[in-house]
Amino acid sequence: MLARTPALLMSLPKIRAWDFTLRTFTSSSLLQSSSTAPKANGILNEVRILSTCGCIDEALSLFFSASPPPPLPYSQQTYATLFHACARHGYLQKGMYLHQHMLSHNRSYSPSVFVTNHLINMYAKCGDLKYARQLFDQMPERNLVSWTALISGYAQQGQACECSRLFSDMLMHCRPNEFAFTSVLTCGDYEHGKQVHALALKIGLGASIYVGNALISMYCRCYNSSGSDSGDIDEASTVFETMEFRNLVSWNAMIAGFQLRKLGSKAVSLFSQMHSDGIGFDRATLVSVLSSLSESYNDSLHVGLKCCFLLHCLSIKSALVLQIEVATALVKAYSDLGGEFTDCHRLFLETGCFRDIVSWTGIITTFAERQPEEALFLFCQLHREGLAPDRYTFSIVLKACAGLGIERHAYAVHSQVIKAGFGVDAVLGNALIHAYARCGSISLSKKVFDEMRFRNLVSWNSMLKAYALHGQAKEALHLFSEMNVHPDSATIIALLSACSHAGMVEEGIKIFDSMLDTHGIFPQLDHYASMVDILGRAGRVVEAKVLISEMPMEPDSVVWSALLGSCRKHGETQLAKLAADKLKELEPRNSLGYVQMSNIYCSGGSYSEAGVIRKEMEGSRVRKEPGLSWIEIGNRVHEFASGGRRHPQREAICTRLNLLIGQLKGRGYVPETSLALHDIEEEHKEEQLYHHSEKLALVFAMMNEGSLHHDRSVIKIIKNIRICVDCHGFMKLASDLLHMEIVVRDSNRFHQFKNGMCSCNDYW
C-alpha cells in the first residue's frame, strides 16, 4: 500500500548517513557477513530487545547497519517495535527516518495493517497529525486499532471537532472499544459527552473502568448548557458511585473534579473515605486534596491548618513529600491557610536536590498574590542557588511586583529581563505593562508598550487596563481607535472600566451597545456589572436596576455589589436593601452587604437599623475585611491597620497625626462623622476617622521623609479597600499643605492628590 504512495515518500526527509554511533556490542563480522536468515533473525531480535529497553539510538544504529536490510515481510515486527518505541518517547525525527528507510528498501512490498497502525500511532503521538491522517486515508483496509490510534491522536492534540467527526465515521465501520470512548471523552463539550455516554451504555461499555474514569473527568471539566455548576458534578458523582469497580484513577478523578469546581470540602471528605477504606493514594491525590484545603476551611483556618498538618504527615510517611509537586502544594496550602512564611520556606528547602527552576517558579507563584514581598525574597534566593530564571519565572515575579506596588522592584526585575535576553518577549512585555501600571507609573507602562516589536491582543488590553486604573479614559478610547487586532471580551471590560472611573456615561453606553453588532462579542456578566457601575456612579440607579432585570442571565455577586455601591453613594436605601439581600444570598460569608447597609443607615442617622445589621453580621459570624495600608520606607514595607495597633511607633505617629489634623482643620477640614459605623459620641467618631490606615501611613512617611526611595516630593500608599470620603478629602488638603504629591492605590484605582485636587475629580 505505502509503496504506491510516492508523494508521501517524497515528503519525508531525504535519507542521509545516520548519525547514531555504533556501540561495542555490534560485531563487525556480523554486520559484514551475508544476510542469512539466522543472522538476520539475530539482528532483529537484538534490535527489538534494545528498543524495548529504551535504547532507541543503539537499536536504530544496529538496524540501519544491517547489510543488506532484511525484507519487509521478515522485519515487520521489528519495524512495528521501533515505531512503537519512537511514539513512546516522542522521537518524531527518528521515526520519520525509520519510515523513510522502510519505504526506500521495500518498494516491492506493502506494509501490513499491523505496521501501518504503528506508523499512525507514532505520528499521532508525536503531534504530526497531518502524516497520521494521510496514512489513515490511504489504507485500503482498516481495523479497530487504525481508527482508535487516530482518534487518540486528535484527542491528545485537543482537536475536539476532528476527534468527534472521526469517532462518528468509525461507528459506520466498526464497533468502538473502550479506548476509543476514553479518547473521545477527553475532549469536546458537555452535550457531545452526554451523547457518547449514552452510546457507551447502549453497547455495554458503561461498566468499563476506563470509560467510567473518562466520564468522571468529562463531567467535572465541562459545563452544561445552562451554565450550572452543580448538575455536571452531580452526574460525575453518579458515575463514580455506580461504578462496579474503581481504581486509583477513579478516586483521583473525582477528587480532582471537586477541587476544580471549588467544592473543597467534598474533595477532603472523599479523601477521608478513601483513606479509611484502605485505598492507597499517590502524588496526584495529595496535590488535589491539598489544593482544596483553602476552599474547605476559608472560615476556619485553624481547622484547615490541622488538616494540612495531617496530610503533611501522610506525605512524609509515604515519602511523597520528596515529590516537588507535593511539596509545592503543601507550601501553597500552608500559605493560603495563614501559615508562617518561614515554615513554608523551610518545607520547600527540605526538597533539597529536587529543586529546579520549575519548582522555584512554583513556590514563587504560591506567594506572588498573597505575600508578594516573600515572593521577591524567594526570587533573590533563586539567584543565590545559581539558577537562571526563565520567562515563566520572570512573569510571576512581575506579578508579585504589581501586587507589592513598588516601582523600583519592577524596574530591577525589568533590567534582569533584558539582561537574560527576554527583552523582546511579548508575554514579559505585557507583564511589565501591568506591573508598572500597578506601581503607579503609567508613563513606564506606555514606554514598554511603545517599544514592543510585536503586540498581541493581551498587549493592547494590558495598556487599556493601565489607562483605566489611572482614570485616563480619553487616552484609553484613543488607544482603542488605533488597535490593529480584533478586540475581545477583556478589551470591552477595560474600556467600560475606564469610562466608569471618568464618569463618561454616554461613551460607555455606546461601547456596550456596539459589542455585538460591531465586534461580535456577546455581553457577559462582567460587562453588565461594568454598565451597572457606570449608570449607578452617575446617579442613574433606577436605569441600572432596569438593566439588571433585563439581563439574559442571572446576575452574580459582582453585579449586585456594583448596584449596592451606587446606592450607598446616592442614598438609595430601599434599592440598596434589595441589592444587599441578593449579595448575602449569593455570598453569605461576604461582609460587603452588611457593611454597606450599615454605612447607609448611619449616613442617614438610622443608628438602630445599623445596629440590627451589625448584630445580624455577628450572628452569621461574618467578619469585615480590615482596612490596611502599606508604604515603603527604606528597605522595608510597613503595614498599617486602622487604629495603628499593629505598628510599634503608634504613639509617635498619633502625636504627629494630631498636629497635622489641627493644621488641616485650619484649612477647612471637617471630619465626615456621618460615615462612622457606631452610634457613639461625636468626638469618638472623629477619633475613629483620624486613625484610618492611610492617614497613619501618610504621617509615618512624613516622619521618615529622608528614607523614601522614590522622589521625596511624592508619597505612595497602597490600600486594600476603597478609600473613604473622609480620607479622600483629608489627602487633598494634605497635598496642598505639604506641597507634596500623594498617590493612593486603593482596591479600585489610583488617586493622585496634588495641590488640593485629585486625579479622579472626586468621581470614584
N, C-alpha and C positions, 0 to 999 in steps of 0.2 A: 504493500500500500504506500509506504513512505518513499519507496524507490521511484514511484511515479509522480513525485512532487518536487520537481527541480526548483520551483520558486522558493520553497521552504529551505532547500539545501543552499541556494544562493544567498538567502537572507541571513544564514548563520555565519559566525565569524570564520574567516579564511583559515584553513589549517596551517599550522606552523610548528616548528620544533617545540615539543612540550618542555616546559621549564622545570619539571619536577626532577629532583636528583635521585638517581637510583640508590637504593640502600644496599648495605653489605650483604643482606640476606639473599640477593639475587645472584645467581650463578651465571658467569659469562658463557660457560659451556652450554648451559641450559638454554640461554637466550639465542645462542648462535646455531644451535642444532636444528635439524629439520623438524617441522611441525608434525610430529607423530601424535597419534591420539592420546597415548598415556601421558606424554609430556605436556601436551596442551591441556589435558584434564588436570594435571598437577598445577599448572599455572593458574587456571581458572579457579580451582579450589583455594589456592593461596590468595588470589585476589578477593574472593568472597569473604575469606576469613579476616583479611586486613580491613576491608570496608565495614564489616560487621563490628569490628573492634574500634572503629572510628579513625583508623589510619588511612584517610582518604588519599592523601598525597602519594603514599607508598603504593597503595592499591592501584591507582591510576598509572603511576610510573611503570609498575610491573606489567600492567595490562597493555599499555601502549608500546612497550618494548618487545612484546611477543612478535616473532617474525617467522613465517607470515602470521597475520592475525587469524584467530580461529573463526571459521564461518559462522554467520548469524544463527542458523539452526542449532549449532553446537554451543553457542555462547549466550543465548537469550537470557538464561537465568542470571548470568554474570552481569550483563547489561542492566537487567532489572534491579539487581542488588546494588550496583553502583549508582543508578539513578535514584534509588530509594535513599542511599546514604547522602547524596548531594541535596536531596529535598529536606532531609532531617537536619542538616547543618546549614542550609541556606546558601549552598555553593552554586549560584546560578551560572557564573562563567565556566566553572569546571564542568557543570552539567551540559552546557552548550557545546563545549569542545568534545565531550563524550558523544553527544548526539551527532555532531558532525563526523566524528570518527566512525560511528555506526553506519551513517549514510554513505560515506566515501568508500568504505571497504566491503559493503554488502549491497551493491547496486542490483544484484540479481535476486535478492530476497526481500520480502516484505516482513517487517516485524509483526509479531503476533499481537492480538488484542491485549495479552498479558503485559508485553513490553510497552506498548503504546499507552496503556493505563498508567504505568510507572512514569513515563515521559510527561503525560498530562499532569500527574500529581507533582512532579518535580517543578515544572514551570509554574504551576498554580501556587505551590507552597513558597516559591521564591519570588512571587509577585509579578511574574510576567504572564498575565492572563491572555495577552494577545496571541502568543505562540500556543498556549494551552488550548484556547478556543479554536485556533486554526487546525491543530492536530485532531481535536474532537470532531470538527465539521468534516474532515477528510476521511474519517474512519468508515469503511464500508460496513463494518459490523461493530456494534457496541454492546456492552453488558452493563449490569448494575453498577459495577465499580467505575466504569467510564463516566457515567452520569454523576455519581457521588463525588468523585475526585474533583470535577469541575465545579460542581455546586459548592463544595467545601472551599475551593479557591476563591470564588466570588464572595462567599460569606466572610472569609478571613480578611479580604480587602475592603469590606464594608460596602460592597456594591449590591445593595438590597434589591433593587429593581431587577437586575440581571439574574441574581440568585433566585428570586421568586419566579421569574419568567422561565428559567431553565427547569426549575422544580415542576412547574405546571406542564411543560413539554414532556418531562420524564414520565408523568402519570399516564400518558398515552402509549408509552412503550414498555414500561415495566413497573413493578410494584416497589416503591421506595423502601429502603431499610431504615433502621433506627438512626444510622449515622447521617443519612440524607435529611431526616427530620431534624436532627440535632443541629445540622449546619444551617438549614433554612430558618430555624427559630432564633439563631444568634443574631440575625439582622432583620430589619423590617419593622413595621409598626404594629400597634395593638390589634387592629382589625384583621390584618393578614395572619397574625399569630393565632387569633381565635379560630380562624378557618383551618389552619394547619393542625391545631389541637383537635378540632372535630374530626378531621381526616385520620389522625393517628388513632383516635378512639374507634373509628369506623372499621379500620383494617386490623385492629387488635394489637396496636403498638403502644396503647396508652399505659400499659403496665411496665414498659421498658424503663429501667432506671436512668438510662441516658436521655431518653425523651422527657422523662419527668424532671430531671435536673435542668434541662434546657427550657422547659416550660416555666419553671420557677423563676429562672433568670429573666425570661422574656416578660412575664407579668410584672416583675419587680422593676424592670427597666422601662417598660412602655407605659404610657398614659392612655386611658380610653378617650373616646371622642368627646365625652362630657367634661374632660379636664379633672375628673375626680381622682383624688389620691387613694381613697380607701378601697374602691371597687377592685382595682387591679391587685393590690397587695392581699386582699381577701381571697382572690382567685388563686394567687400564688400559695397562700396558706392552705387552701383546699387541696390543691395538687399535692402539697407536701404531706398533709395529714392522711390522704387516701393512698399514698404510695405503699405498696406491699413490702417492698424492700428499699432501704435507704443506705447510701454510703456516706462517707465524709463530705463528698462534694455536695450532696443534697442538703446537709445541715449548713455547710458554709454558704451555699447559695441563698438559703432562707435567711440566715443571719445577716449576710451582706445586703439582702433586699430590704430588711427592716432598717438597717443603717442608712442605706441610700435614700429611703423615704423619710428619714429623720424620726423613726419610731424606735428610738434608742432603748427605751425600757423593755420593749418586746424582744429586741436583739439580746439584751442582757438576760432576760428571763429564759429565752430559748437556749442560750448557752448554759445556764444553770441546770436546765432539764437535761441537756446533752451530757454535761459533766456528771450529774447524779446517776444517769443511766449507764455510766461507764464507757461512753463512746469517746474515743480519742480525739485529739484536736491537733491542728498544725499551725503553721505561720499565718495562713490566710484567716483562720478562725480568730486568732488573737488580735490581729490587726483590725478586723471588722468590729469585734466587741469593744476594744479599746477606743476605737473611733466613735462608738456610740455613747460613751460614758458622759460626755459633756452635755448631750441632749437629754440623757436619762436623769441626771442629777443636777440640773442647772439651778434648781431652787434648794438643793440640799448638798452643798459642796462637800461637807464633812463625810456624808454617806458615800458620795462619789469617790472621794479620796480613799476611803476604806476599801471600796470595791476595786479601785485601781491597784491598791497595795496587794490585795489577794491575787489579782491577775498577774501582778509583778512576780509574786512568789511562784505561781504556776509556771511562768515563763522561765524562771531560774531553774526550777526543778526539772523542767523538760529540756533545758539547755537552749530553748528557742530565743532566749534573751540575747544570744550572740548573733542572731539574725538582725541585720541592720534595720529591716523594715519594722520588726517588732520593737526594737529599741527606740526607733523614731516615733512610733505610735504611742509607746509608753511615755516618752517625754512630752508629746503633744497633749496626752490625756492629763498628766500631772499639771501641765501649764494651764490648760483650759479649766481645770478644777481648782485653781488657786494655789498650786504647789509652788514652793520656793524655786527661784531660778537656779540657785546653787545646787540644789538637789537634782534638778533636771540636767544641769550641766554635768554633774558627776556621773549620772546614769549614762549619758552619752559617751563620756570619756572611758567608761568601762568596756565599751565595744572594742577598744584597743586597735589592733592592726586591721580590723574590719572596716575602719573609717576610710572613705574615699570621697571624691568631690561630690558624688551623688548623695551620700549620707550627710555630708556637711550642708549641702543645699537643702536637704530635708529638714534638718534641725533648725536652720536659719528660717526656713519657711514657717516652722511651728511658732516662732516668736515674732515674726515680722509684723503681724497685725496687732497682737495684744501687747507685746512687750518689745517695741522696735529698738529701744536702747540696747537690750540684751542681744537682739539680732545683729546689731552693728558690732557689739563686743565679740560675738562668735565669728563674724567676718574677719575681724583682726586676728583672732586665734587661728583661723584657717591659713592665713598668710604665714604665721609663725611655724606651721607644720610643713611649709614648703609646697602647698598645693596651689595650683593655678585655677582661679575661678573661671567658669565657662559662662556663656551668655545667659543661661538659666539662673546661675548664682547671682550674677550682676542684676538681673531683672528683679529678683526677690529682695536684694539689698536696697535697690532703689525704691521698692515698695515700702521698706522699713524707713527709709529717709523721708518718704512722703508722709508716713504716719507720725514721725517724730517732728517734722516741720522745721528742721534747722537747715538753712541754706548751705552752710559750709560743709556739712556732711554730704549733701547731694553733689556739691562741687568736687569734693575729694574723690567720691566714687566715679564721677564723670571723668576725671583725669585718669583713673585706673582703667576705665573702659577704653579710652583712647590708647593708652599705653599697651593694653592687651590686644590691640588690633581690631576691636569691635566698634570703632568709631562710626562706621557706615552701616551698622546693623539696624534695620528698621524697628525690630522689636525693642531694642535698647533705646533707640531714639524716642519711641513712643513712651517708654517708661520714664525717660528723662523729662519729657514734656510734662507728664503727670507729677513727677517728683518736684520739679521746680515750681510748678503752679501751687502745689500744696504747701511748699515752703515760703510762699508769698512773693515769688519773683516771676511775674508774668512776662517780663522782658526777656529773661533767660529761656523761658518756655518758647517764646516766639523766635528767639535766636536759633535754638535747636531745630525748630520746625522749618525755618527758612533755609537752614544749611543741610537739610536731609536730601540726599541724592534721589532716594526713592521714597515716596509717601504712599502708604496704603490707606484703606478706609479708617483703620484704627488711628493713624496719624492725624487725619482730619478731625475725627471725633475727639481725640485727646486735646487738640488745640481748642476746639469748640467748648469742651467741658472746662478748660482752663479759663476761657473768657467768661463763661457762666459763673464759675466760682468767684471771680473777681468783679462780678456785676457789670461787665463790659458787653452789654447786649448789642450795641451798634457794631462793635468790632466783630462779634460772633456772626451777625447777619451778613456783614460784608464778606467775611471769610467763606460763609456758606455759598454766597453768589459766585465764588471763584473755584468751588470744588470741581475737580475733574474726574471724580468717581461717583458712582451711584450711591446715594445715601441709604442708610438702613434705619432700623428702629432706634438705635442708640443715638444716631445723628439728630433725630427729631426730639428725643428726650433732652439732649444738650441745648438745642435751640429754645425749646419751651422753658427750660430752667433759666436760661439767660433772660428771656422775656419776663418771666415771673419776678426775678430779682430786680429788674429795672422798671417794673410797672408798665411794660409795653403790652397792654391787653389786646388791642386790635391786631397787632402783629402776631401775637401768639395764637389768636383765633384763626387768622389767615393761614398760618403754618399748619395748625391742626386740621383745618378743613381741606387742605391740599394734600394731606398724607396719602390718601387712597387714589384720588383721581390723577394727581401729578406724579407721585413716586411709587404707587402700587404697594403701599405699606398699610396693613390693617392696624388700626389703633388697638393697643393692648392696655392692660391695667395701668402701667406706668404712665402712658400718655394721658389717660383720663385723670389720673392723680395730679399730673402737672397742670392740666387745664382747670381742675377744681382749685388748685393752688393759685393760678393766675387770676381767675374770677374772684375767688374769695379774698385774696390780698387787696384787690381793688374795691372791695366792699360790695361786690355783686354776688352776695352769698346765696340769694334765692336762685339765681341763674345756675350757680354751682350745684345746688341741690337738685334742680331740674335735670342737669346734665347727668348726675348720678342715677336718677330714676330712669333715664333713657339709655343707660349703658347696656350693651348686649350680653354682658357677663356680670356675675355677682361682684360687687365692689369688695375689695380687700381692706386690710387694716391701714394701708398707706393712703388709700382714697379717703377713708373716714378720718384719719389723722390730719390730712390736708384741710378737710372741711372744719374739723374741730379747731384747728389753729386759727382759721379765718374767723370763726365765730367768736373766739376769745378776743381777737384783735378788734372786732367791731361790735362786741357786746350782744351778740345774738344768743340769748340764754336758752330759749326753747329748742332751737335747732342744734345748739351745742349739746344739749342733753341727749338728743337723738343720736348724734354722732358718737358721743362718749359711750352710750349704751351699746351701740354696734361694735365699737372698738373693744369694750370689755368682753363682749360676747366672742369676738374673734380671737382676742389675745388676753385671756383673763389674768395673766401674770404681768402684763404691761402696765406700768404706773401712769402713762401719759393721760389716759382718760380721767383718772381720779384727780391728778394734779391740775389739769387744765380746768376741770369743772370747779375744783376748789378755788382756783385763781379767779374764775369768772364770778363766783358768788362773793368772794372777798372784795373784788373790784367794785361790785355793786352794793357793798355794805351788808350783804346777807350772810352774816357770820354763822348763824345757826345752821343754815343749809351747808355751809362749808364744813362745819363740824361733823355733820352727818356723813358727808363724803369721806372725811378723814377716818371716822370710825369704821365705815364700810371697807376702806382700804386696809386698815389694821386687821379687821376681821378676816379679810381674804388673804392676809399675810403677803400683801404686795408691798414691795419696798421701792421707794423713789430713788432713781439714779442720782447719786450725789454730784453736785456741781464741782468740777475740778478744773484747775488751770495749771499750765506748765510754762516755764520760762527758763532759758539757758543763761546761766551766769558762770563765767569761767569755763571750766570743762565739765560742769555738772548741770543736769536738768533738774530744776527744783519744782516740786509739786505742791499745790495749794488747794485745800478744801475750804468750803465755806465755813467761816469761823476761825480758820487758821490754826486749828488744834494740832494739825499734823506737823507744823514747822517748828523747829527748836528756837527760832528767833521771833516767836509770836509777839512777845511783849514789845520789843523794839519796833516791829512792823506796825503794830496797832498804835503806838505812840506817834510814829511818823504819819500814819494814815489820818489820825485825828487832826494833825496840823494841816494836812492837805485839804481835808474836808472843810475846815474853817476858812481857808483861803478861797475855796470854790464857792462856798456859800456867799462870800462877798461878791462873787461874780454872777450870782443868780441861781446857784444850785439849790434845788428843793427836792428832798428825797421823795420818791414815789411810794409813799407808805400804803397806798391802796393795794399794792402788789403783795403785801405781807400775808402769809398764809394763816396766821393765827389772830384770834380776837384778843389782843393784848394791848397794853398801854402804848401810846404813840411813840414814846422815847425808845421803847424796846423794839418797836417796828423799825425805827430808824437804825438802831444798832444792828439788827439783822441785815439790812441792806448794806450798811457800811462794810460788813465783813464778807461780802461775796468774793469768791476766789479770784476773779480777775482784778479786783481792786487791790487785794493783797499782793498779787504778782506784780502789779504796776509799781506799788510802793517799794517792794523789795528790789526791783530793777533800779529805781531811783537811788536807793541806798548803796547800790553796787554799780553805779554808772561806769566806773572805770574798768570794770571786768566784762563789759558787754563785748561779744565777739564781733557783732556787726557794727554798722555805722552808729556812733554814740548818739546821734540825733533821732534814732529810730528804736522803739521798743516793740518787740514782737511777743505776743502772748497767744497761746493755744488753749482753747476751751472745749470741753467735751459735749456741752449742750449749748443751746442758743442763748445768746446774750440777752439779758432782760432790759426793759425800757429804762430803768433807773441807771444801770451800769452804762448803757449806751449814752445817755445824757451826761453822765459823770466823765466818760472818756473824752467826749467832745470838748467840754470845758477844760479838762486837764491838759489836753494837747495845746490849747491856746495859752493857758497859764505857763506851762513848762517850755513852750516854744519847741516842742518835740513832736515827731510823728509817732503815733501809737497804732500798731497793727494788731488786730484781734481776729484770729481764725476760730469761729465757732463751728458748731456741727453742720451749719448750713452754707456758710460763705465767709468771705473776707470782709472786714470792716477796716478801712484806713482813715484814722482820725487825724486831721491836720488843720491848724488854725481855726479850731472850733467847729469844723464841719466833718461829715463822714461821707465816704465814697458811695454809700448806699442811698444818700439823700433822704435819710430817715425812712426808707421804704424797705422793710425787711420782715 
